[in-house]
Amino acid sequence: QVQLVESGGGLVQAGGSLRLSCAASGNIFSINVMGWYRQAPGKQRELVAGITRGGSTNYADSAKGRFTISRDNAKNTVLLQLNSLKPEDTGVYYCAANPFTNWASMRYWGQGTQVTVSS
């Protein structure tokens, strides 16, 4: 089993920045990919950004140029830097991890952290 704990959400004005952090524990050696997903009110959860153990990244079109995902394998953490935030970025952000590169079917999930962007 793998446990994921997110932190760093909050309320920010449009144009502002936040940094989300996810700490992994447990059977971390089974993890290959980690990612951040967002669920906006009334919408399905979607991939925002993902990163493999080797450092390859995958971004949603809405995140490209504004968000940056990074990973510290030694500390078992993954970070998501959110810049130039927009009201439509509002939602619950979940950290996820998987032994395989399958962004549509992640095995482990955190509890989520709320990000609210005011206009």
N, C-alpha and C positions, 0 to 999 in steps of 0.2 A: 504493500500500500504506500501511497504517496500523499502527503498532506501539503496543501498550498494555502498560504495566508497572505492576503493583499493588504496594502496600506497606501495612503497618499491621496485618496479622493477628497473632494470638498467642493465648495462653492467658489466660482471665479467669474469675473466679468469677461465678456467677449474680447478676444485679443490677448487674453492672459495665458498663463502657463501652469501646468501641474506636472508632477512626476509621480508615477505609480510604481510601487515596488511589490514584488512577489517573492516570498521566501518558501523554498521547498524543503521538506524533510521526509524521513522515512526511506523507502527503497529508491533513493535518487539515482542509483546506477542504472535503473531501468528506463530512465527518461532520455528520450532523444530530442523531441521537440517541445517547445514551450510557446505559449501564445497568449495574447490578450483579446478577449471578445467583449462586445458591447451589446447590451439589450436596452433599446430605447423604449419609452412607454408605448404600448400598443404594437410593438414590432417584434420580429423574431431576433434571436441572438445571432450576431454576425461576427466574423473574424475581423479584427482591426489590424493586428500585426502578429507575425509569428517568427520564430527563430529556431534553427536547428542547433544541435550540439556543436557543429562545425562552424556556425556563425552565418549560415545562409539565411536571408530574411525574405519575408513575404508580407506585403502590405496591401490593404484594401485601397482602392483608388482614392477614397475620401481621406485617407491618412497620408498618402504620399506627399512629401515635401513639408509636412507639418509635424508628424509624429516620428519618433525614433525608438526602436526597440534594441535593447542590448542585454547581454547575458554574461554573468560571472560564474563560470562553472565551478571555480574553487569555493565560492561562497554560496552556491546553489540558489542564486537569485536571478531574477529577470526584471528589468526596468522598462518602463514605457514613459518617454518624455513627450508630453503633449504641449505643443506650442501653437500660437495663433488660434486659440480655441474659438469655436462657433457655438451658438445655441443648439444647433443640430447635433453636436457632440455629446449632449446630455444623455445620460443613461447609467446603468449599472455596468461596471467594467469587471469582468471575470478573468482571472488567471487560469490557464489550463495547461495540462502536460500530457504527453503521450509517448509510449515506447516507439511508435511508428510515425512516419510522415504522412499523416492523414488528418488534415485540418478539419474535415467534416465530421470526424468521430473521435473526439478527444476523450481519454479515459478518466482523467483526474481533473477536478474542478475546485476552485476556491469558493469562498462564500460571497465574494463580490464586494466592490466598493463603489459608492455613489459619486458620480461626477455631475455637477450641475453648472451649466454655463448660462449666465444671465445676459440679456441683450442691453 
